[in-house]
Amino acid sequence: MNMLICMLILVACGSDDSNDVNPDENVIDQEPFTEALEEKGISYGPESRQFLDLYKPASECPTPIYFDAHPNGGDTELPSSLIESLNGLGITIIAWESLTSINTPDDLNTGWADAELMFQWVLDNSQTYNLDTTNIVIGGSSRGSILSWRYGHRVNPNIKGLYMYNALPAGVWEDPESWIPTEDVQPDSPPVSFVYRREPGCSTDPIDPDIHDPDFGFAIVEAYEDLNIGDRTSLVHSIGETDNTDRFQFLEDFAISVLELCE
């Protein structure tokens, strides 16, 4: 019996390993995701507020990305006209959620942390969705401009531009010891396009004040000019007095001017 056991051990130890699987042979290159896709409620973090909606056009090459963050009390829903317009250019849209309203410094810090988490999720999943993370525009309206601002101004050549509506409202400037948006502007800050509904000085209008004052955008323009990069800025105001009040009306031209689009 002992001899039989020894023989079995010898056979097992000396067995031919020619049928063993080579790990390298098991690796399959992921095919690019070329189809169009609309997927809502994708979690980028563990909290219920941490989700995003993704609108991807059909494309043979990785698609540039426009990120959108809504104003206080809004949601991630976007006009179908905007989706069709940007998708038609081969641009993926990611509308992301965080706290739906930002009212306190703690809210702001939570929103900034969510922004970091969301952008990292996109970087980590870019191959899955065939996204070009070297080619992005960051957008936001009011609250959304606040949440996106700091990430948008870090030194990162992949951020090609910022598109901001009713940006950086009055409350942002009330506690300069905590945060001053102009201090985030640096020589490598990307091009920025500001759009405002009201006229300059509206925050102090005695009859109908509005916290979304173009003067706050002009403060940023001045900070760019102080660094000799004023040619990277544009500001349109008073669209509420025109026939076209669409906050996204200038986005397509701006995206074309700063992004490298698939051919």
C-alpha positions in Angstrom: 0.0 0.0 0.0 2.8 2.4 0.9 4.5 1.7 -2.4 1.2 2.4 -4.3 0.8 5.7 -2.5 4.4 6.7 -3.4 3.8 5.8 -7.1 0.7 8.0 -7.2 2.6 10.9 -5.7 5.4 10.5 -8.3 2.9 10.4 -11.1 1.1 13.5 -9.9 4.4 15.4 -9.4 5.7 14.4 -12.7 2.5 15.0 -14.7 2.9 16.8 -18.1 2.0 20.5 -17.7 1.7 21.1 -21.4 -2.1 21.6 -21.0 -1.7 24.3 -18.4 -3.4 27.6 -19.4 -1.1 30.5 -20.2 -2.5 33.5 -18.4 -1.5 35.8 -21.3 -3.5 33.7 -23.7 -6.6 34.3 -21.5 -6.4 38.1 -21.9 -8.9 39.4 -24.4 -8.6 43.0 -25.6 -11.8 44.9 -25.0 -13.5 46.0 -28.2 -14.3 49.7 -28.3 -17.9 50.5 -27.4 -19.1 52.1 -30.6 -22.9 52.1 -30.2 -25.0 55.0 -29.0 -26.1 54.7 -25.4 -28.4 56.5 -23.0 -28.0 55.3 -19.4 -29.4 57.1 -16.4 -28.8 56.6 -12.7 -25.3 55.2 -12.9 -23.7 55.2 -9.4 -20.3 56.8 -9.1 -20.3 56.4 -5.3 -22.0 54.6 -2.5 -24.4 57.3 -1.5 -27.8 57.6 -3.1 -27.1 61.2 -4.3 -24.0 60.0 -6.2 -25.2 59.2 -9.6 -24.9 60.4 -13.2 -26.8 60.2 -16.5 -24.8 59.4 -19.6 -25.7 60.2 -23.2 -23.2 58.7 -25.6 -23.4 59.0 -29.4 -22.4 56.2 -31.8 -18.7 56.6 -32.6 -15.8 54.6 -33.8 -13.4 56.7 -31.7 -13.3 57.7 -28.1 -15.8 60.6 -27.6 -15.0 64.0 -26.0 -17.2 64.7 -22.9 -19.3 67.6 -21.7 -20.0 67.4 -18.0 -23.1 69.3 -16.7 -24.1 70.2 -13.1 -27.5 71.7 -12.5 -28.5 74.8 -10.4 -30.0 74.6 -6.8 -33.2 72.6 -6.7 -32.7 71.2 -10.2 -32.0 67.7 -11.4 -29.9 65.9 -14.1 -32.6 66.1 -16.8 -31.4 67.9 -19.9 -33.2 69.3 -22.9 -33.5 66.8 -25.8 -32.3 69.6 -28.1 -29.0 69.8 -26.2 -28.5 66.1 -26.2 -29.1 65.8 -30.0 -26.9 68.8 -30.7 -23.8 67.6 -28.8 -24.3 63.9 -29.7 -24.5 65.0 -33.3 -21.0 66.4 -32.9 -19.8 63.2 -31.4 -19.7 64.5 -27.8 -20.9 62.4 -24.9 -22.8 64.2 -22.2 -22.5 63.3 -18.5 -25.0 65.1 -16.2 -24.1 64.4 -12.6 -25.8 64.7 -9.2 -24.6 65.5 -5.7 -26.4 67.4 -3.1 -29.3 69.0 -5.0 -28.8 72.3 -3.1 -25.7 74.0 -1.8 -26.4 76.4 1.1 -23.6 76.0 3.7 -19.8 75.5 3.8 -20.3 71.9 4.7 -22.6 71.4 1.7 -19.9 73.0 -0.5 -17.2 70.6 0.9 -19.4 67.6 0.3 -20.1 68.7 -3.2 -16.5 69.3 -4.0 -15.7 65.8 -2.6 -18.5 64.3 -4.8 -17.0 66.1 -7.8 -13.6 64.5 -7.2 -15.3 61.1 -6.9 -17.4 61.5 -10.0 -14.5 62.6 -12.2 -12.4 59.7 -10.9 -15.2 57.3 -11.7 -15.3 58.5 -15.3 -11.5 58.2 -15.6 -11.7 54.6 -14.2 -14.5 53.7 -16.6 -13.5 55.5 -19.7 -12.5 52.4 -21.6 -15.8 50.7 -20.9 -17.8 53.6 -22.4 -15.2 54.6 -25.1 -14.7 58.1 -23.6 -11.9 60.5 -24.4 -10.9 61.8 -21.0 -8.1 63.9 -22.5 -10.8 66.1 -24.2 -13.4 67.5 -21.9 -15.5 70.6 -21.2 -16.9 71.1 -17.7 -20.2 72.9 -17.4 -22.4 74.1 -14.6 -25.3 76.4 -13.7 -25.3 78.5 -10.5 -24.8 75.7 -7.9 -23.3 73.6 -10.7 -20.7 76.2 -11.4 -19.7 76.2 -7.8 -19.3 72.5 -7.5 -17.3 72.3 -10.8 -15.1 75.4 -10.3 -12.1 74.0 -8.3 -11.7 70.9 -10.3 -12.0 72.9 -13.5 -9.0 75.1 -12.5 -6.5 72.5 -11.4 -3.5 72.2 -13.7 -4.9 69.6 -16.2 -4.4 69.9 -20.0 -7.3 67.5 -20.5 -9.8 70.2 -19.4 -10.3 72.1 -22.6 -12.9 74.6 -21.4 -15.5 75.7 -18.9 -19.1 76.7 -19.8 -20.9 78.4 -16.9 -24.4 79.8 -16.7 -25.3 82.3 -13.9 -22.0 81.4 -12.4 -20.6 81.9 -9.0 -23.7 83.7 -7.3 -23.4 86.3 -4.6 -23.3 83.9 -1.6 -20.0 82.5 -2.9 -18.3 85.8 -2.3 -19.6 86.4 1.3 -16.9 84.5 3.1 -13.5 85.4 1.5 -11.6 83.7 4.4 -13.1 80.3 3.3 -12.9 80.7 -0.5 -12.4 83.3 -3.2 -13.0 81.9 -6.7 -10.6 84.4 -8.3 -7.7 82.7 -6.3 -8.3 79.4 -8.3 -7.5 81.2 -11.6 -3.9 80.4 -12.6 -1.8 80.7 -15.8 -3.0 77.3 -17.1 -6.7 77.9 -16.4 -8.8 76.8 -19.4 -11.0 78.9 -21.6 -14.2 79.9 -19.9 -17.5 81.0 -21.4 -19.9 82.8 -19.0 -23.6 83.3 -19.8 -25.9 85.3 -17.5 -29.7 85.9 -17.6 -29.6 89.4 -16.0 -27.7 92.6 -16.4 -24.5 93.7 -14.5 -25.3 95.1 -11.1 -28.5 93.1 -10.7 -27.5 91.8 -7.3 -28.0 95.3 -5.8 -31.2 96.1 -7.8 -33.5 97.8 -5.2 -36.6 96.4 -6.8 -35.7 93.0 -8.3 -32.3 91.8 -7.0 -30.8 88.7 -8.4 -27.8 86.9 -6.9 -26.6 85.8 -10.3 -24.8 89.0 -11.2 -22.6 89.2 -14.3 -20.2 91.4 -12.2 -19.1 88.2 -10.5 -18.2 86.7 -13.9 -16.4 90.0 -14.8 -14.3 89.5 -11.6 -13.1 86.2 -13.0 -12.4 87.8 -16.4 -10.3 90.4 -14.7 -8.3 87.7 -12.9 -7.6 86.1 -16.3 -6.6 89.5 -17.7 -4.2 90.0 -14.8 -2.4 86.8 -15.9 -2.4 88.0 -19.6 -4.9 85.2 -20.5 -7.9 87.4 -20.9 -8.3 86.1 -24.5 -9.5 82.8 -23.0 -12.7 84.4 -21.6 -16.0 85.4 -23.0 -19.1 86.8 -21.1 -22.6 87.3 -22.4 -25.2 88.8 -20.2 -28.9 89.9 -20.2 -30.1 87.0 -22.3 -33.3 87.2 -20.3 -34.1 90.3 -22.3 -33.8 88.6 -25.6 -35.9 86.3 -27.7 -33.6 83.4 -26.8 -33.2 82.6 -23.1 -31.7 79.1 -23.6 -28.8 78.8 -21.2 -27.1 76.3 -23.6 -27.4 78.4 -26.7 -23.7 79.1 -27.0 -22.4 75.7 -25.9 -22.2 74.0 -29.2 -20.0 76.8 -30.7 -17.9 76.8 -27.6 -17.4 73.1 -27.6 -16.4 73.1 -31.3 -13.8 75.9 -30.6 -12.0 74.0 -27.8 -12.5 70.3 -28.3 -10.9 67.9 -30.8 -13.8 66.2 -32.4 -13.8 62.8 -34.0 -13.7 62.9 -37.7 
